[in-house]
């Protein structure tokens, strides 16, 4: 299910965006690059320019997708880890080739005190992720796995801006905290319903609602 809502203005003001671009460290991350891992102390907060970052957590050896970080967004979990001086509780991986500006923790701490707009931006990010996580919990408690799978594929196609996805059943299972065998069975069901078309070598075409 799609849970994202827009609780208010979220864009970084132009003056602050200039500061981020001028003083941050621009870095390119190839697809599947690990940007952050659980237990790691965070040294910088990523501000995404292009691409897509996947944030997930591990529960009893299973992965669970928490949310995506899109262009003009940042990672609230990294921000919180810096503010609280605590290790990361999540993993972050470049879902696509991604370009981001890394804001060092020294700048984060300085801008918290100097720029109210900086705090407002991250407060908005926090609210958005809170809504995302509530939606994930709701799905885990009440939604059938076939409903979650369908919503996952539709959201993935929207974020990737293509209905032709290159993704294996194992990866889908990891994101949804399920088993590959379950996903394979449900993909056949969705294909029979005309929601998807599967091809060889991991290609899936999302046909519609």
N, CA, C and O of each residue as an XYZ file, in Angstrom:
836
protein
N       0.838     -1.179      0.000
C       0.000      0.000      0.000
C       0.879      1.237      0.000
O       1.985      1.220      0.539
N       0.396      2.288     -0.594
C       1.157      3.519     -0.666
C       0.746      4.398      0.495
O      -0.421      4.772      0.613
N       1.713      4.736      1.367
C       1.375      5.424      2.605
C       1.896      6.844      2.657
O       1.582      7.571      3.600
N       2.667      7.257      1.695
C       3.285      8.567      1.776
C       2.237      9.660      1.675
O       1.313      9.586      0.865
N       2.400     10.681      2.518
C       1.538     11.848      2.484
C       2.431     13.075      2.504
O       3.622     12.984      2.804
N       1.860     14.203      2.188
C       2.626     15.430      2.189
C       2.165     16.298      3.341
O       1.157     16.993      3.217
N       2.888     16.277      4.480
C       2.444     17.025      5.626
C       2.818     18.495      5.571
O       2.574     19.210      6.542
N       3.393     18.974      4.492
C       3.738     20.388      4.415
C       4.955     20.609      3.561
O       5.492     19.655      2.999
N       5.419     21.865      3.444
C       6.584     22.176      2.634
C       7.798     21.389      3.106
O       8.053     21.287      4.306
N       8.548     20.831      2.153
C       9.662     19.966      2.528
C      10.969     20.360      1.874
O      12.017     19.817      2.222
N      10.933     21.278      0.946
C      12.146     21.591      0.210
C      13.099     22.423      1.062
O      12.687     23.244      1.881
N      14.388     22.179      0.837
C      15.403     22.982      1.497
C      15.387     24.376      0.879
O      15.388     24.493     -0.346
N      15.373     25.441      1.691
C      15.426     26.799      1.132
C      16.649     26.976      0.250
O      17.667     26.314      0.448
N      16.549     27.868     -0.722
C      17.617     28.026     -1.712
C      18.957     28.380     -1.075
O      19.998     27.887     -1.510
N      18.938     29.237     -0.040
C      20.214     29.636      0.579
C      20.870     28.440      1.269
O      22.093     28.303      1.252
N      20.047     27.569      1.880
C      20.593     26.415      2.580
C      21.065     25.353      1.586
O      22.057     24.665      1.829
N      20.358     25.227      0.482
C      20.792     24.287     -0.554
C      22.151     24.697     -1.111
O      23.001     23.849     -1.379
N      22.352     26.013     -1.286
C      23.662     26.505     -1.748
C      24.753     26.153     -0.735
O      25.851     25.746     -1.114
N      24.444     26.311      0.551
C      25.408     25.956      1.594
C      25.761     24.467      1.524
O      26.926     24.086      1.632
N      24.743     23.646      1.342
C      24.973     22.200      1.267
C      25.876     21.864      0.076
O      26.816     21.080      0.206
N      25.585     22.463     -1.084
C      26.366     22.172     -2.286
C      27.783     22.707     -2.181
O      28.720     22.087     -2.683
N      27.949     23.865     -1.527
C      29.275     24.486     -1.433
C      30.156     23.824     -0.377
O      31.359     23.666     -0.583
N      29.561     23.437      0.755
C      30.368     22.961      1.874
C      30.306     21.454      2.080
O      31.149     20.883      2.772
N      29.318     20.818      1.487
C      29.239     19.371      1.591
C      30.187     18.689      0.625
O      30.843     19.345     -0.185
N      30.256     17.382      0.712
C      31.152     16.583     -0.126
C      30.308     15.813     -1.130
O      29.567     14.902     -0.759
N      30.421     16.180     -2.401
C      29.638     15.510     -3.432
C      30.254     14.142     -3.728
O      31.468     14.020     -3.893
N      29.410     13.128     -3.791
C      29.915     11.771     -4.015
C      28.917     10.967     -4.838
O      27.703     11.087     -4.672
N      29.457     10.151     -5.723
C      28.632      9.255     -6.544
C      28.697      7.853     -5.963
O      29.764      7.378     -5.575
N      27.544      7.197     -5.905
C      27.452      5.839     -5.386
C      26.911      4.925     -6.484
O      25.760      5.078     -6.891
N      27.710      3.985     -6.967
C      27.184      3.017     -7.942
C      26.052      2.199     -7.328
O      25.920      2.119     -6.107
N      25.242      1.599     -8.186
C      24.120      0.796     -7.725
C      24.609     -0.308     -6.788
O      25.643     -0.929     -7.034
N      23.856     -0.545     -5.715
C      24.119     -1.559     -4.692
C      25.298     -1.221     -3.784
O      25.772     -2.091     -3.053
N      25.777      0.010     -3.813
C      26.833      0.415     -2.890
C      26.259      0.559     -1.480
O      25.226      1.202     -1.291
N      26.921     -0.033     -0.501
C      26.494      0.129      0.885
C      26.933      1.500      1.375
O      28.125      1.804      1.400
N      25.979      2.317      1.759
C      26.264      3.678      2.216
C      26.344      3.742      3.730
O      27.111      4.526      4.289
N      25.555      2.920      4.383
C      25.505      2.923      5.847
C      25.174      1.522      6.314
O      24.378      0.827      5.682
N      25.774      1.103      7.410
C      25.462     -0.217      7.962
C      25.138     -0.095      9.450
O      25.553      0.847     10.125
N      24.396     -1.064      9.928
C      24.007     -1.075     11.333
C      25.231     -1.154     12.234
O      26.162     -1.910     11.957
N      25.230     -0.377     13.308
C      26.341     -0.378     14.253
C      27.444      0.596     13.921
O      28.352      0.800     14.727
N      27.385      1.201     12.754
C      28.407      2.155     12.317
C      28.086      3.546     12.860
O      26.938      3.988     12.804
N      29.100      4.234     13.386
C      28.899      5.617     13.792
C      28.867      6.496     12.549
O      29.722      6.378     11.670
N      27.893      7.361     12.486
C      27.635      8.160     11.287
C      28.529      9.389     11.283
O      28.585     10.138     12.258
N      29.225      9.584     10.176
C      30.137     10.734     10.048
C      29.573     11.825      9.156
O      30.078     12.947      9.157
N      28.536     11.512      8.396
C      27.957     12.501      7.486
C      26.538     12.088      7.144
O      26.200     10.904      7.154
N      25.707     13.084      6.838
C      24.316     12.847      6.436
C      24.217     13.041      4.923
O      24.654     14.075      4.418
N      23.658     12.082      4.185
C      23.532     12.247      2.738
C      22.311     13.087      2.366
O      21.222     12.890      2.906
N      22.503     14.008      1.453
C      21.414     14.766      0.829
C      21.408     14.349     -0.632
O      22.350     14.643     -1.368
N      20.357     13.668     -1.053
C      20.332     13.038     -2.376
C      20.040     14.066     -3.463
O      19.086     14.838     -3.372
N      20.883     14.060     -4.493
C      20.674     14.918     -5.658
C      19.959     14.157     -6.763
O      18.959     14.631     -7.303
N      20.463     12.991     -7.094
C      19.832     12.129     -8.099
C      19.919     10.686     -7.628
O      20.807     10.327     -6.854
N      18.994      9.866     -8.097
C      19.038      8.455     -7.751
C      18.078      8.110     -6.625
O      17.116      8.830     -6.362
N      18.363      6.983     -5.963
C      17.447      6.447     -4.966
C      18.240      5.606     -3.967
O      19.051      4.766     -4.356
N      17.996      5.839     -2.683
C      18.650      5.076     -1.619
C      17.604      4.273     -0.865
O      16.553      4.797     -0.498
N      17.896      3.002     -0.636
C      16.997      2.135      0.126
C      17.490      2.025      1.559
O      18.666      1.749      1.798
N      16.594      2.241      2.507
C      16.919      2.116      3.925
C      16.155      0.918      4.481
O      14.939      0.818      4.314
N      16.871      0.011      5.140
C      16.228     -1.191      5.659
C      16.860     -1.603      6.985
O      17.932     -1.125      7.355
N      16.178     -2.494      7.686
C      16.663     -3.002      8.963
C      16.631     -4.520      8.938
O      15.915     -5.129      8.143
N      17.415     -5.117      9.816
C      17.441     -6.574      9.947
C      16.737     -6.975     11.244
O      16.989     -6.411     12.309
N      15.852     -7.962     11.125
C      15.164     -8.507     12.278
C      15.293    -10.031     12.235
O      14.713    -10.693     11.374
N      16.059    -10.571     13.176
C      16.263    -12.019     13.246
C      16.694    -12.580     11.892
O      16.095    -13.521     11.370
N      17.734    -11.987     11.347
C      18.341    -12.431     10.090
C      17.480    -12.173      8.854
O      17.814    -12.642      7.766
N      16.390    -11.445      9.003
C      15.568    -11.074      7.849
C      15.642     -9.574      7.632
O      15.648     -8.795      8.585
N      15.697     -9.174      6.363
C      15.697     -7.763      6.025
C      14.259     -7.271      5.909
O      13.355     -8.027      5.553
N      14.066     -5.993      6.215
C      12.754     -5.379      6.037
C      12.944     -3.960      5.519
O      13.574     -3.127      6.170
N      12.393     -3.697      4.339
C      12.463     -2.369      3.756
C      11.696     -1.379      4.627
O      10.535     -1.613      4.963
N      12.345     -0.274      4.991
C      11.693      0.753      5.805
C      11.170      1.899      4.942
O      10.005      2.283      5.049
N      12.033      2.441      4.089
C      11.625      3.529      3.201
C      12.728      3.794      2.187
O      13.829      3.251      2.288
N      12.415      4.636      1.212
C      13.390      5.087      0.213
C      13.704      6.566      0.449
O      12.858      7.326      0.919
N      14.923      6.953      0.117
C      15.307      8.363      0.118
C      15.412      8.806     -1.330
O      16.234      8.292     -2.088
N      14.576      9.763     -1.709
C      14.495     10.243     -3.077
C      15.274     11.551     -3.230
O      15.733     12.109     -2.233
N      15.434     12.052     -4.470
C      16.119     13.333     -4.679
C      15.480     14.461     -3.859
O      14.260     14.535     -3.707
N      16.344     15.328     -3.340
C      15.969     16.454     -2.479
C      15.508     16.000     -1.095
O      14.890     16.768     -0.359
N      15.811     14.747     -0.745
C      15.525     14.249      0.591
C      16.820     13.815      1.268
O      17.865     13.698      0.629
N      16.729     13.579      2.572
C      17.897     13.155      3.328
C      17.518     11.990      4.233
O      16.383     11.514      4.215
N      18.477     11.546      5.016
C      18.280     10.366      5.862
C      18.090     10.796      7.312
O      19.047     11.191      7.978
N      16.865     10.721      7.794
C      16.585     11.143      9.156
C      17.268     10.250     10.184
O      17.616     10.708     11.272
N      17.462      8.968      9.844
C      18.120      8.064     10.785
C      19.589      8.416     10.955
O      20.134      8.294     12.052
N      20.239      8.854      9.871
C      21.625      9.309      9.971
C      21.697     10.597     10.783
O      22.583     10.766     11.620
N      20.758     11.501     10.527
C      20.687     12.771     11.247
C      20.517     12.521     12.753
O      21.204     13.132     13.572
N      19.607     11.630     13.100
C      19.353     11.319     14.508
C      20.573     10.684     15.155
O      20.902     10.991     16.301
N      21.247      9.798     14.427
C      22.431      9.133     14.965
C      23.528     10.139     15.288
O      24.235      9.996     16.286
N      23.668     11.164     14.436
C      24.671     12.196     14.688
C      24.283     13.031     15.900
O      25.107     13.270     16.783
N      23.027     13.475     15.943
C      22.559     14.322     17.043
C      22.692     13.605     18.385
O      23.092     14.206     19.382
N      22.353     12.311     18.401
C      22.387     11.536     19.636
C      23.750     10.881     19.886
O      23.960     10.255     20.925
N      24.665     11.026     18.940
C      25.985     10.394     19.029
C      25.856      8.900     19.317
O      26.441      8.371     20.262
N      25.075      8.246     18.473
C      24.837      6.822     18.646
C      25.058      6.101     17.318
O      24.959      6.720     16.259
N      25.355      4.806     17.358
C      25.562      4.074     16.103
C      24.263      3.922     15.326
O      23.168      3.980     15.885
N      24.415      3.728     14.041
C      23.245      3.565     13.172
C      22.473      2.297     13.535
O      23.058      1.279     13.904
N      21.157      2.383     13.423
C      20.300      1.226     13.657
C      19.741      0.662     12.358
O      18.919     -0.254     12.375
N      20.189      1.210     11.235
C      19.673      0.773      9.935
C      20.812      0.587      8.948
O      21.956      0.958      9.210
N      20.470      0.003      7.806
C      21.367     -0.115      6.666
C      20.846      0.806      5.563
O      19.643      1.052      5.475
N      21.745      1.314      4.725
C      21.346      2.107      3.566
C      22.186      1.678      2.371
O      23.407      1.551      2.465
N      21.509      1.455      1.241
C      22.163      0.971      0.023
C      21.652      1.782     -1.163
O      20.474      2.135     -1.218
N      22.539      2.077     -2.111
C      22.115      2.772     -3.328
C      21.281      1.823     -4.178
O      21.801      0.846     -4.718
N      20.001      2.108     -4.295
C      19.099      1.271     -5.086
C      19.365      1.448     -6.574
O      19.252      0.501     -7.352
N      19.721      2.669     -6.963
C      20.146      2.981     -8.325
C      21.446      3.767     -8.228
O      21.864      4.140     -7.132
N      22.086      4.021     -9.357
C      23.240      4.916     -9.337
C      22.792      6.248     -8.739
O      21.841      6.865     -9.219
N      23.471      6.677     -7.709
C      23.014      7.819     -6.911
C      24.132      8.843     -6.740
O      25.292      8.491     -6.528
N      23.761     10.110     -6.836
C      24.689     11.190     -6.503
C      24.127     11.932     -5.299
O      22.958     12.317     -5.281
N      24.969     12.126     -4.302
C      24.521     12.772     -3.074
C      25.602     13.727     -2.580
O      26.772     13.618     -2.949
N      25.183     14.655     -1.746
C      26.117     15.525     -1.037
C      26.160     15.062      0.407
O      25.124     14.989      1.067
N      27.345     14.751      0.901
C      27.507     14.311      2.283
C      27.755     15.534      3.165
O      28.700     16.292      2.943
N      26.900     15.714      4.157
C      27.038     16.833      5.092
C      27.754     16.310      6.328
O      27.162     15.544      7.088
N      29.021     16.702      6.560
C      29.779     16.183      7.710
C      29.095     16.521      9.032
O      28.376     17.514      9.138
N      29.333     15.677     10.036
C      28.649     15.880     11.311
C      28.978     17.225     11.945
O      28.150     17.780     12.667
N      30.172     17.760     11.691
C      30.515     19.078     12.243
C      29.604     20.162     11.680
O      29.198     21.072     12.402
N      29.280     20.065     10.381
C      28.365     21.023      9.771
C      26.940     20.817     10.275
O      26.217     21.783     10.519
N      26.541     19.557     10.430
C      25.203     19.267     10.946
C      25.009     19.939     12.303
O      24.006     20.615     12.528
N      25.967     19.750     13.199
C      25.869     20.330     14.539
C      25.872     21.850     14.492
O      25.153     22.493     15.257
N      26.672     22.435     13.599
C      26.730     23.889     13.470
C      25.419     24.439     12.920
O      24.897     25.429     13.432
N      24.885     23.801     11.878
C      23.680     24.316     11.218
C      22.436     24.127     12.076
O      21.475     24.884     11.937
N      22.434     23.140     12.955
C      21.302     22.971     13.875
C      21.121     24.230     14.719
O      19.999     24.671     14.973
N      22.240     24.796     15.144
C      22.180     25.998     15.969
C      21.969     27.281     15.190
O      21.413     28.245     15.716
N      22.410     27.301     13.934
C      22.381     28.552     13.172
C      21.187     28.704     12.260
O      20.744     29.824     12.008
N      20.650     27.591     11.755
C      19.621     27.685     10.718
C      18.324     26.995     11.162
O      18.244     25.767     11.128
N      17.327     27.751     11.568
C      16.025     27.140     11.879
C      15.462     26.347     10.693
O      14.798     25.328     10.885
N      15.729     26.818      9.463
C      15.227     26.123      8.276
C      15.818     24.718      8.162
O      15.160     23.807      7.660
N      17.034     24.543      8.616
C      17.674     23.225      8.603
C      16.928     22.275      9.532
O      16.674     21.124      9.178
N      16.580     22.761     10.717
C      15.823     21.941     11.662
C      14.428     21.622     11.136
O      13.938     20.504     11.294
N      13.791     22.613     10.509
C      12.451     22.381      9.973
C      12.473     21.325      8.882
O      11.571     20.491      8.802
N      13.513     21.357      8.033
C      13.631     20.363      6.967
C      13.701     18.957      7.546
O      13.001     18.060      7.078
N      14.537     18.757      8.557
C      14.680     17.421      9.118
C      13.479     17.021      9.966
O      13.169     15.835     10.080
N      12.800     18.001     10.562
C      11.574     17.677     11.277
C      10.523     17.163     10.290
O       9.791     16.219     10.587
N      10.457     17.790      9.120
C       9.540     17.307      8.084
C       9.909     15.897      7.652
O       9.036     15.042      7.498
N      11.212     15.651      7.455
C      11.661     14.321      7.071
C      11.269     13.290      8.137
O      10.859     12.172      7.825
N      11.408     13.697      9.392
C      11.034     12.795     10.481
C       9.557     12.457     10.413
O       9.194     11.287     10.539
N       8.699     13.439     10.220
C       7.256     13.191     10.132
C       6.930     12.261      8.963
O       6.111     11.350      9.082
N       7.592     12.515      7.827
C       7.329     11.686      6.647
C       7.713     10.236      6.898
O       6.959      9.324      6.561
N       8.891     10.019      7.494
C       9.337      8.647      7.758
C       8.456      7.984      8.809
O       8.230      6.775      8.756
N       7.960      8.763      9.759
C       7.057      8.217     10.769
C       5.794      7.682     10.102
O       5.314      6.602     10.446
N       5.260      8.438      9.149
C       4.088      7.981      8.402
C       4.435      6.709      7.622
O       3.658      5.755      7.618
N       5.592      6.692      6.965
C       6.017      5.509      6.217
C       6.088      4.278      7.118
O       5.605      3.204      6.759
N       6.698      4.450      8.301
C       6.871      3.317      9.203
C       5.535      2.837      9.774
O       5.327      1.636      9.951
N       4.637      3.774     10.061
C       3.305      3.369     10.504
C       2.604      2.551      9.431
O       1.923      1.570      9.731
N       2.774      2.960      8.178
C       2.181      2.205      7.076
C       2.769      0.811      6.970
O       2.050     -0.156      6.719
N       4.086      0.707      7.163
C       4.736     -0.606      7.123
C       4.201     -1.510      8.229
O       3.924     -2.687      7.998
N       4.060     -0.955      9.425
C       3.534     -1.733     10.549
C       2.095     -2.169     10.268
O       1.717     -3.309     10.537
N       1.306     -1.252      9.728
C      -0.080     -1.582      9.391
C      -0.140     -2.726      8.385
O      -0.952     -3.641      8.518
N       0.717     -2.665      7.390
C       0.759     -3.735      6.390
C       1.131     -5.068      7.024
O       0.506     -6.093      6.753
N       2.166     -5.041      7.878
C       2.619     -6.281      8.505
C       1.526     -6.908      9.360
O       1.418     -8.131      9.439
N       0.716     -6.067      9.999
C      -0.312     -6.572     10.902
C      -1.589     -6.994     10.182
O      -2.229     -7.975     10.562
N      -1.959     -6.239      9.128
C      -3.300     -6.412      8.588
C      -3.361     -6.781      7.100
O      -4.352     -7.371      6.669
N      -2.356     -6.460      6.317
C      -2.449     -6.692      4.877
C      -1.978     -8.096      4.514
O      -1.021     -8.612      5.090
N      -2.660     -8.702      3.556
C      -2.203     -9.984      3.032
C      -0.916     -9.772      2.237
O      -0.669     -8.685      1.716
N      -0.112    -10.812      2.152
C       1.170    -10.689      1.465
C       0.987    -10.366     -0.011
O       1.806     -9.643     -0.579
N      -0.069    -10.882     -0.654
C      -0.262    -10.559     -2.061
C      -0.583     -9.075     -2.244
O      -0.189     -8.479     -3.247
N      -1.296     -8.468     -1.284
C      -1.569     -7.035     -1.331
C      -0.283     -6.231     -1.151
O      -0.051     -5.244     -1.850
N       0.546     -6.667     -0.205
C       1.826     -5.984      0.039
C       2.729     -6.089     -1.183
O       3.391     -5.121     -1.556
N       2.755     -7.264     -1.805
C       3.594     -7.470     -2.988
C       3.154     -6.569     -4.138
O       3.984     -5.934     -4.789
N       1.857     -6.515     -4.384
C       1.331     -5.672     -5.453
C       1.662     -4.206     -5.199
O       2.115     -3.506     -6.105
N       1.439     -3.734     -3.966
C       1.734     -2.343     -3.625
C       3.231     -2.051     -3.751
O       3.630     -0.978     -4.203
N       4.046     -3.016     -3.347
C       5.505     -2.869     -3.439
C       5.942     -2.678     -4.893
O       6.746     -1.793     -5.190
N       5.417     -3.502     -5.791
C       5.807     -3.418     -7.201
C       5.336     -2.112     -7.842
O       6.062     -1.503     -8.628
N       4.130     -1.690     -7.506
C       3.611     -0.431     -8.055
C       4.433      0.758     -7.553
O       4.748      1.669     -8.319
N       4.775      0.743     -6.274
C       5.582      1.831     -5.718
C       6.988      1.827     -6.304
O       7.560      2.880     -6.588
N       7.530      0.639     -6.479
C       8.870      0.510     -7.067
C       8.878      1.068     -8.492
O       9.803      1.784     -8.875
N       7.859      0.744     -9.268
C       7.766      1.245    -10.640
C       7.643      2.762    -10.648
O       8.217      3.431    -11.508
N       6.893      3.307     -9.689
C       6.739      4.767     -9.609
C       8.069      5.440     -9.287
O       8.446      6.427     -9.919
N       8.770      4.898     -8.304
C      10.041      5.498     -7.888
C      11.107      5.378     -8.967
O      11.897      6.300     -9.168
N      11.132      4.245     -9.662
C      12.136      4.016    -10.704
C      11.746      4.667    -12.029
O      12.535      4.712    -12.973
N      10.498      5.175    -12.078
C       9.983      5.833    -13.285
C       9.999      4.913    -14.506
O      10.259      5.345    -15.629
N       9.714      3.641    -14.255
C       9.600      2.662    -15.329
C       8.765      1.496    -14.840
O       8.829      1.122    -13.669
N       7.987      0.927    -15.736
C       7.200     -0.246    -15.370
C       7.955     -1.544    -15.661
O       7.446     -2.634    -15.402
N       9.153     -1.425    -16.193
C       9.970     -2.600    -16.475
C      11.093     -2.667    -15.432
O      12.053     -1.898    -15.489
N      10.961     -3.570    -14.509
C      11.883     -3.662    -13.380
C      12.794     -4.869    -13.510
O      12.365     -5.952    -13.908
N      14.051     -4.665    -13.170
C      14.983     -5.797    -13.116
C      15.206     -6.129    -11.646
O      16.006     -5.487    -10.966
N      14.486     -7.143    -11.164
C      14.540     -7.490     -9.751
C      14.197     -8.965     -9.595
O      13.272     -9.464    -10.236
N      14.936     -9.654     -8.752
C      14.738    -11.087     -8.543
C      13.793    -11.332     -7.370
O      13.646    -10.488     -6.486
N      13.168    -12.483     -7.378
C      12.234    -12.836     -6.309
C      12.915    -12.806     -4.946
O      12.297    -12.428     -3.951
N      14.172    -13.198     -4.894
C      14.903    -13.196     -3.623
C      14.995    -11.785     -3.051
O      14.804    -11.588     -1.851
N      15.287    -10.800     -3.904
C      15.404     -9.417     -3.444
C      14.061     -8.885     -2.951
O      13.997     -8.183     -1.942
N      12.987     -9.224     -3.670
C      11.649     -8.800     -3.238
C      11.341     -9.401     -1.868
O      10.828     -8.718     -0.982
N      11.656    -10.677     -1.706
C      11.404    -11.352     -0.435
C      12.165    -10.683      0.701
O      11.627    -10.523      1.797
N      13.401    -10.294      0.451
C      14.190     -9.619      1.480
C      13.557     -8.285      1.864
O      13.466     -7.956      3.047
N      13.122     -7.521      0.875
C      12.522     -6.217      1.156
C      11.233     -6.345      1.956
O      10.928     -5.495      2.792
N      10.480     -7.406      1.698
C       9.185     -7.566      2.351
C       9.240     -8.473      3.579
O       8.216     -8.742      4.207
N      10.434     -8.939      3.914
C      10.566     -9.800      5.086
C       9.867    -11.128      4.929
O       9.299    -11.657      5.884
N       9.907    -11.672      3.713
C       9.223    -12.934      3.425
C      10.231    -13.952      2.915
O      11.441    -13.744      3.004
N       9.718    -15.058      2.380
C      10.567    -16.111      1.811
C      10.451    -16.093      0.292
O       9.403    -15.747     -0.254
N      11.524    -16.465     -0.381
C      11.531    -16.432     -1.844
C      10.428    -17.318     -2.415
O       9.786    -16.952     -3.399
N      10.204    -18.484     -1.801
C       9.194    -19.409     -2.301
C       7.794    -18.782     -2.247
O       6.975    -18.983     -3.144
N       7.540    -18.021     -1.181
C       6.240    -17.351     -1.050
C       6.072    -16.302     -2.147
O       5.013    -16.206     -2.767
N       7.118    -15.522     -2.380
C       7.052    -14.470     -3.403
C       6.882    -15.087     -4.785
O       6.099    -14.581     -5.590
N       7.587    -16.151     -5.071
C       7.470    -16.799     -6.382
C       6.044    -17.282     -6.617
O       5.506    -17.137     -7.714
N       5.437    -17.855     -5.587
C       4.050    -18.338     -5.718
C       3.087    -17.164     -5.955
O       2.193    -17.249     -6.797
N       3.279    -16.077     -5.210
C       2.382    -14.932     -5.350
C       2.599    -14.182     -6.663
O       1.665    -13.588     -7.203
N       3.835    -14.208     -7.175
C       4.094    -13.563     -8.471
C       3.324    -14.279     -9.570
O       2.815    -13.641    -10.491
N       3.239    -15.595     -9.480
C       2.450    -16.355    -10.465
C       0.979    -15.956    -10.381
O       0.297    -15.837    -11.400
N       0.502    -15.753     -9.159
C      -0.887    -15.335     -8.953
C      -1.128    -13.954     -9.568
O      -2.131    -13.745    -10.250
N      -0.206    -13.009     -9.329
C      -0.356    -11.665     -9.891
C      -0.267    -11.687    -11.412
O      -0.923    -10.901    -12.095
N       0.552    -12.598    -11.934
C       0.661    -12.718    -13.385
C      -0.654    -13.235    -13.974
O      -1.087    -12.771    -15.029
N      -1.275    -14.173    -13.309
C      -2.568    -14.692    -13.761
C      -3.653    -13.610    -13.703
O      -4.587    -13.615    -14.505
N      -3.519    -12.689    -12.751
C      -4.487    -11.606    -12.600
C      -4.205    -10.435    -13.543
O      -4.975     -9.476    -13.589
N      -3.106    -10.510    -14.293
C      -2.768     -9.450    -15.238
C      -2.111     -8.239    -14.619
O      -2.063     -7.172    -15.231
N      -1.603     -8.395    -13.409
C      -0.927     -7.271    -12.741
C       0.513     -7.139    -13.216
O       1.026     -6.029    -13.355
N       1.161     -8.267    -13.464
C       2.558     -8.261    -13.894
C       2.744     -9.244    -15.044
O       1.908    -10.113    -15.292
N       3.861     -9.078    -15.732
C       4.318    -10.058    -16.709
C       5.774    -10.352    -16.387
O       6.594     -9.439    -16.295
N       6.093    -11.635    -16.216
C       7.452    -12.014    -15.861
C       8.209    -12.499    -17.089
O       7.658    -13.172    -17.960
N       9.475    -12.142    -17.133
C      10.355    -12.595    -18.206
C      11.573    -13.257    -17.570
O      11.711    -13.287    -16.347
N      12.434    -13.774    -18.397
C      13.632    -14.431    -17.889
C      14.631    -13.396    -17.394
O      14.526    -12.207    -17.692
N      15.613    -13.888    -16.622
C      16.729    -13.085    -16.137
C      16.280    -11.939    -15.228
O      16.903    -10.877    -15.207
N      15.204    -12.156    -14.483
C      14.828    -11.213    -13.452
C      14.046    -10.001    -13.893
O      13.883     -9.067    -13.108
N      13.556     -9.979    -15.111
C      12.779     -8.830    -15.578
C      11.297     -9.016    -15.270
O      10.721    -10.072    -15.534
N      10.689     -7.969    -14.705
C       9.268     -7.975    -14.380
C       8.647     -6.702    -14.956
O       9.153     -5.601    -14.740
N       7.561     -6.864    -15.680
C       6.842     -5.695    -16.194
C       5.566     -5.519    -15.377
O       4.736     -6.424    -15.287
N       5.430     -4.340    -14.786
C       4.245     -4.018    -14.008
C       3.202     -3.447    -14.954
O       3.398     -2.386    -15.547
N       2.089     -4.162    -15.088
C       1.106     -3.825    -16.123
C       0.050     -2.838    -15.640
O      -0.434     -2.026    -16.428
N      -0.314     -2.891    -14.369
C      -1.353     -1.959    -13.929
C      -1.790     -2.215    -12.530
O      -1.217     -3.038    -11.817
N      -2.840     -1.484    -12.127
C      -3.357     -1.564    -10.762
C      -4.015     -2.911    -10.526
O      -4.514     -3.172     -9.432
